[in-house]
């Protein structure tokens, strides 16, 4: 993530975008060497492109002293930076940014609740046991419900999630 932010600061320019969302300002990034290709948009109220700021606030979060107002900005910046930089190298690489996002969100959620997720469960169907691969399943133990955390970037998969759950 730090490499992505350093790349954006050193080798890219911000590209202003017009937005119809009241109170929201979006920008994209373009490589100085090839300004015609731009990245996905970022919300300027949430995206902090300064790698040192992100690093300092990550340390504050790890120490339990992150201000709530900085939390959304920190996590949005961490979740977005790699995807924005990746857009400028390989526009067809959808799996890389999606996998990064999935791993980051799974890690943050796991640290917050103190339980490692599983990605596979088995279901009994008649006399057969069927393995089922999932996004993240957190088992809090005892008689508490399991938490299924769907984490996807593609719109196609997000649309399916509403029906699958």
N, C-alpha and C positions, 0 to 999 in steps of 0.2 A: 504494500500500500504506500509506503514511504517513497519507493522508487517511482510509482505512478505519479504521485504528487510532485516529486522533483522533476520528472519529465514534463509534466504539464506546465510547471513554472518556467523551466528553462527553454523548452523547445516549441512551445505552443502559444497561441494567442487566443484570448477570449472572443467569442462571437456573440454579439447581442441578438436575442430572439424576441419576437413580439409575442405577447401572451394575452389571452382573453380571460385569464383567471385573475379576478380582482385581488390586488395586493401581492401578487406573486410575480417575481422577475426571474426569467430563465436565461441562461447562457449555454452555449456549447463551446467546444474547443476545436481548434484546427492547428495542424502542424504548420510551423512557419515555412517549411520547405514545400508543403502542398496544401495551401489554404482552401482549396475547393472542397475537400472532404472534411465534414464536421462530425463531432461526436454526438452521442445522445445528450439531451438537455439536462442541465442541473439547476436546481432551485437555489438562487443566490442567497436566500435567507437561511439555508441549511448547509450548503456546501462550503466548506472551509478549505481552500486550496493550499494553505500554508502547512507544510509538513511538520514544522516545529510545533505549531499550535496543536495539531492532532496528537503528536507524540506526548507533549506535556499533559494534555487532557486525558490521554489514555492512562498515563501514570497516575493522575488524580483519580480516575475511575477505579483503577486497580487498588488504590489505597482507600477507597470509600469516601473520597472528598470531592467528587465531581458535582458541581452545581447542576441542579435539574435543568436550568435553561441551556446549559452547554451540552447536556446528554444527547438531545435530538440532533444537534449539529455535529457532534463527534461521530455518532453511529451512522448518520446519513453520509457523512464524508468518508468514513471507512468503507461503507457498503458501496459507494458510488465511484470512488477514485479509480479502482482497477478497471471497471467497466468502461469508464470514459477514456482512459488511456488505451485500453485494448481496442476500442472502436477505431482508433487512429492507426493501428497496425494491421488489423485483420478484421474487416467488417463482417466477414462470413463466420467468424468464430463466435458462435452463440453459446457453445458449451462451456468455454473457459470462464467467462463472466458469470454464467449461471451457477457453475460449480463453486466458484469463489464465494458468491453471495450465499449459497446454501450452507457452505462450511462456516462462514463467518456468523451468520444468524444462529445456526445450530450451536456453535461454540458459546456465543453470548447468552443464549437462553439456558444452555446447560450449566454455565457458570453461575447464572442467577439463581437457579433452583437447586443446584448442587447434586444433580443426577445426570449421569451419562445416558445418551439416547441409544436405542437399538434401532436398526433399520430393517429388521426382519422378524416376522412373527409366523407362527404356524397355526392353522385353523383345522379343526377336525370336521370333516364333511363325510358323514356316514362312516365307512371303514377306512377312509383315506385321510392322510394328513397332507395338507396343502401349504407349502411355503408362500408367504406373501411379503414382497418387498415394499417398504413404505418410505416416506420422507423421513421423519423422525418420530419415534414413539418413546415417550418418557414414562416410565413406570415408577410411581412414587411409593409403591409398596403398600402393604396392608389392604384395606378395603377402599382405598382412594381410586378415583377414576384415572385411567391412563390419559396422557395428553398426546394427541396427534398434532404435530406441528408441520403443516404443509409449507414448504419454502420453495417457491419457483419464481423465475423471472419472466418466462415467456407468457404472452397473453393467452395463447392456446391452452396452456396447462392451468392457468388461473381460472379460465372459464370452466374447465372440466371439474375443478375442485368443488365448486358450489353444488354440482350434481352428485359427485362422489361422496360427499359428506352428508 
